[in-house]
Amino acid sequence: MRLNWRAEIPQWLIIAAMFVAAAALWPTIPSRIPVHWDASGNVNGYGGKFEALLLLPIITIGLYLLLLFIPRIDPGKANYAQFSGAYLVARYSMLVLMAAIYLFSVLAVKGVDINMTRVIVGIEGAVFVVLGNVLGKVRPNWFVGVRTPWTLSSKRSWVKTHRLAGWLFALCGIILLALAAVGIGSALIWVMLGLLGVLVAVLVVYSYVEWRNDPEKTPPSGTLPG
């Protein structure tokens, strides 16, 4: 995949904005700052300025670089051209997710009353909806999408599993957005984890069923009897 500067520059600006915010806030915040919240959204951990203002932007840079270079090291990199638009949407989604969490964390540091559990679940719900709309376009590769032994051994399993995943991700995202808006206390985080567990289980089983029904499935390299 060739580097599209028009697609990259907005991502650089998002990352730069996080560091600008950190630099602007550094002199004005105390040395003991809330950095962790429990399932109910109450502060249960404190840290210093570095942890509160710089750790997440640094992690975001690492995530950006990882997602940028994955197509270059993937043995299936030729397929990325077929879903370059979907992959770009996924990259932006991850970056905006990190930036949004950082924004609300900074607001909490500045004393704004925020239930971080509801915020994070809501943001993740929105990302799930976005990803659900592009998952069906992802083509076989070794890093992106629903990668089970069966999707990687059958194009039919890959395509059908990702189509189902798109619908399920979008549905899961809508449910998470609704729950975050309503608020159900400390149960919210457990409901989210339960939904994710069901989602994973359904996709794993479905990918296996489609693999079994595919007459053109191929065993992974090196697994045939010698």
Buried (B, 14 or more C-beta within 10 A) or exposed (E): BEEEEEEBEEBEEBBEBBBEBBEEBEEEBEEEBBBEBEBBBEEEEBBBBEBBBBBBBBEBBEBBEEBBEBBEEBEBBEBBEBBBEBBBBBBBBBBBBBBBBBBBBBBBBEEEEBBBBBBBBBBBBBBBBBBBBBBBBBBBBBBBBBBBBBBBBBBBBBBBBBEBBBEBBBBBBBBBBEBBEEBBEEEBBEBBEEBBEEBEEBBBEBBBBBBEEBEEBEEEEEEEEE
